[in-house]
Amino acid sequence: MSLSTLEIAQLRADADDYMPDTCIIQSPTITIDAIGGQSTSWAAAATVSCRLAPQTLGMGEIINAAQITSPTRWVLTVAHDQAIDATQRVVVSSDTYQVEQVEDDHSNRTARRVYLRRLD
């Protein structure tokens, strides 16, 4: 069974209603200095509604810097047509996340899911 254009539009509108947060999508600019070194600066590319949720990978506990931690990946949900890719970062509530993967390969998409890693 396929959905009509009107049904997909309604599902997308419904999905947009469940995005309680606001995030800033940042794009990098790389500058090369006189001796060939690089520096990266980040500028806001878009400010959009979103939803951020943790996703435990099921990897159990790991030791990181002599501390036992549970590896967590974050799932960011944005509008179905929001431009975002793996070169960008996202800021939500003053926490910064690196985009690791963008899920783009399913039909009748009502939202775009982005998998993030929090930067410390």
C-alpha positions as CSV (number, residue, x, y, z in Angstrom):
1,M,0.0,0.0,0.0
2,S,1.4,3.4,-0.9
3,L,0.6,6.7,0.7
4,S,-0.8,9.6,-1.2
5,T,1.0,12.9,-1.4
6,L,-1.5,14.4,1.0
7,E,-1.0,11.6,3.6
8,I,2.7,12.0,3.5
9,A,2.4,15.8,3.9
10,Q,0.2,15.2,6.9
11,L,2.6,12.7,8.5
12,R,5.5,15.2,8.0
13,A,3.4,18.0,9.6
14,D,2.7,15.7,12.5
15,A,6.4,14.8,12.9
16,D,7.3,18.5,13.0
17,D,4.9,18.9,16.0
18,Y,7.1,16.6,18.1
19,M,10.3,18.6,17.9
20,P,10.6,20.4,21.2
21,D,14.3,21.5,20.9
22,T,16.1,24.0,18.8
23,C,19.6,23.2,17.4
24,I,22.2,25.1,15.5
25,I,23.8,23.2,12.6
26,Q,27.4,24.4,12.0
27,S,29.5,24.2,8.9
28,P,33.3,24.2,9.0
29,T,35.6,26.7,7.3
30,I,39.2,25.6,7.0
31,T,41.9,28.3,6.8
32,I,45.5,27.6,5.7
33,D,48.2,29.8,7.3
34,A,51.4,31.0,5.7
35,I,53.4,27.9,6.7
36,G,50.8,25.3,5.6
37,G,49.0,24.7,8.9
38,Q,45.3,24.5,9.1
39,S,42.7,25.8,11.5
40,T,39.0,25.1,11.4
41,S,36.3,27.6,12.5
42,W,32.6,26.8,12.8
43,A,29.8,29.0,11.7
44,A,26.0,28.6,12.0
45,A,24.5,27.3,8.8
46,A,21.0,26.9,10.1
47,T,18.9,27.1,13.3
48,V,16.1,24.5,13.3
49,S,13.6,22.7,15.4
50,C,14.7,19.2,16.5
51,R,14.5,16.4,19.0
52,L,17.6,14.9,20.6
53,A,17.6,11.5,22.3
54,P,20.4,9.2,23.6
55,Q,20.8,5.8,21.9
56,T,22.8,3.2,23.8
57,L,24.7,1.0,21.4
58,G,24.5,-2.1,23.4
59,M,28.3,-2.4,23.6
60,G,28.3,-2.7,27.4
61,E,30.7,-0.8,29.5
62,I,34.1,0.4,28.2
63,I,37.1,2.0,30.0
64,N,37.8,5.5,28.8
65,A,40.5,7.6,30.5
66,A,40.5,5.2,33.5
67,Q,36.7,5.6,33.9
68,I,34.0,3.0,33.2
69,T,31.5,4.5,30.8
70,S,28.7,3.3,28.6
71,P,29.2,4.3,25.0
72,T,26.2,6.4,23.9
73,R,25.3,7.7,20.5
74,W,22.8,10.5,20.1
75,V,19.9,10.6,17.6
76,L,18.9,13.9,16.3
77,T,15.6,14.2,14.5
78,V,15.0,17.1,12.1
79,A,12.6,17.9,9.4
80,H,12.5,15.5,6.4
81,D,14.1,18.0,4.0
82,Q,16.7,19.5,6.4
83,A,20.1,19.8,4.8
84,I,22.8,18.2,7.0
85,D,25.8,16.0,6.4
86,A,28.7,14.3,8.1
87,T,31.0,17.3,7.7
88,Q,28.9,19.4,10.1
89,R,28.4,19.8,13.8
90,V,25.2,20.4,15.9
91,V,24.8,22.5,19.0
92,V,21.9,21.7,21.3
93,S,21.6,23.4,24.7
94,S,25.3,24.5,24.7
95,D,26.5,20.9,24.0
96,T,28.3,20.3,20.7
97,Y,27.9,17.1,18.7
98,Q,29.8,15.8,15.7
99,V,27.6,14.3,12.9
100,E,28.6,10.7,12.3
101,Q,25.9,9.5,10.0
102,V,22.7,10.8,8.3
103,E,20.0,8.3,7.6
104,D,18.6,9.0,4.1
105,D,17.7,5.6,2.6
106,H,14.1,5.0,3.2
107,S,10.9,5.8,1.4
108,N,8.1,8.1,2.5
109,R,10.5,9.8,5.0
110,T,8.6,12.0,7.5
111,A,11.7,13.1,9.4
112,R,15.5,12.9,8.9
113,R,17.5,11.0,11.6
114,V,21.1,12.0,12.3
115,Y,23.5,10.0,14.5
116,L,25.8,12.1,16.6
117,R,28.7,11.8,18.9
118,R,29.0,14.4,21.7
119,L,32.3,16.4,21.8
120,D,33.9,16.9,25.2
